[in-house]
């Protein structure tokens, strides 16, 4: 079965997309707070505007869209996570401090595993991000 996927499923790019009604705050959280880059954006697409955020020159990124009539997107359970595995504990602490200064405090994770080597923070929509230290993994 794995051979079938390796030959048939030739993916050129991965995009994880979700709506928001706080597009500006989301962009600030992920770019200024977390340190990702705005890799693209659009407006006027059948009432939608959006932003793509990720790592430069990577074939994966996050897309956030907002409709002119509103795009609320309540966060799912507290165990639905975007996990970023990072090798340097000091950088995780620096990012968490910067986000805390912006008003985004560390949140208690639903699953205690994420507290062992990670920091959980909710974005402006309440979706959870884990900055997970890979040292020793």
C-alpha positions in Angstrom: 0.0 0.0 0.0 2.8 2.5 0.8 4.3 2.0 -2.6 1.0 3.1 -4.2 1.0 6.3 -2.2 4.6 7.1 -3.0 4.0 6.8 -6.8 0.5 8.1 -7.2 0.2 10.8 -4.6 2.6 13.4 -5.8 1.9 16.4 -3.7 3.5 19.7 -4.8 2.3 21.8 -1.8 0.4 21.5 1.4 -1.9 24.2 2.7 -3.9 24.1 5.9 -6.7 26.6 5.6 -9.2 27.9 8.1 -11.6 30.9 8.3 -11.4 33.6 10.9 -13.2 36.9 11.6 -10.0 38.3 13.1 -7.6 38.3 10.1 -5.5 41.2 11.2 -5.0 39.8 14.7 -4.2 36.4 13.3 -1.6 37.8 10.9 0.0 39.7 13.8 0.0 36.7 16.1 1.6 34.3 13.6 4.0 36.8 12.0 5.0 39.3 14.6 4.5 37.0 17.6 5.5 33.6 16.4 7.9 34.8 13.7 6.5 33.1 10.6 6.4 35.1 7.4 3.5 36.3 5.3 4.1 34.4 2.0 1.1 35.6 0.1 -2.3 37.3 0.4 -5.4 38.0 -1.6 -8.5 40.3 -1.6 -11.7 40.6 -3.5 -12.0 36.9 -4.2 -15.8 36.5 -4.2 -16.1 38.3 -0.9 -13.0 36.7 0.6 -9.6 38.0 1.6 -6.9 36.0 3.0 -3.3 35.6 4.0 -0.8 32.7 3.7 1.7 32.4 6.5 4.6 30.1 6.7 8.3 29.6 6.2 9.9 31.2 3.2 10.5 28.8 0.3 8.7 25.9 2.1 6.0 23.9 0.3 3.6 24.1 3.2 1.9 27.0 4.9 -1.2 28.1 6.8 -4.0 30.0 5.1 -6.5 32.2 7.0 -9.5 33.6 5.2 -12.1 36.1 6.1 -15.4 36.8 4.3 -17.0 40.3 4.1 -20.1 38.9 5.8 -18.1 37.4 8.7 -16.2 34.2 9.1 -16.3 33.2 12.7 -14.6 29.9 13.4 -15.0 28.7 17.0 -12.0 26.7 18.1 -12.6 23.0 18.5 -11.6 21.0 21.5 -8.5 22.1 23.5 -6.7 19.0 22.1 -6.9 20.1 18.5 -3.3 21.5 18.1 -0.8 23.0 15.7 2.5 21.6 17.0 5.8 23.2 15.9 8.8 21.0 16.9 11.7 23.3 17.7 15.2 22.2 18.7 16.2 25.3 20.8 14.5 25.7 24.2 15.8 29.3 24.4 14.0 30.3 21.2 10.7 28.7 22.5 11.0 30.8 25.7 11.7 34.0 23.7 8.7 33.4 21.4 6.5 32.6 24.4 7.6 35.8 26.1 7.0 37.9 23.0 3.5 36.4 22.7 2.8 37.0 26.4 3.8 40.6 25.9 1.2 40.8 23.1 -1.4 39.4 25.5 -1.3 35.7 24.6 -0.4 33.8 27.8 0.5 30.1 28.2 -2.5 27.8 28.4 -2.7 24.5 30.3 -2.8 21.7 27.7 -5.6 19.2 27.7 -3.1 16.4 27.3 -0.3 16.7 29.9 2.2 15.3 27.4 2.5 18.7 25.8 3.5 20.3 29.1 6.5 18.1 29.4 8.7 19.9 26.8 6.3 22.3 25.3 4.4 25.5 25.8 0.7 25.8 24.7 -0.7 29.2 23.6 -4.1 30.1 22.1 -4.2 32.2 19.0 -6.7 35.1 18.7 -9.4 32.6 17.7 -8.7 30.3 20.6 -7.0 27.6 18.4 -4.1 26.1 20.2 -0.4 26.2 19.2 2.3 24.1 20.9 5.9 25.1 20.8 7.5 21.7 21.5 11.1 21.3 22.3 12.8 18.5 20.3 15.9 18.3 22.5 16.1 14.7 23.7 13.3 13.4 21.5 
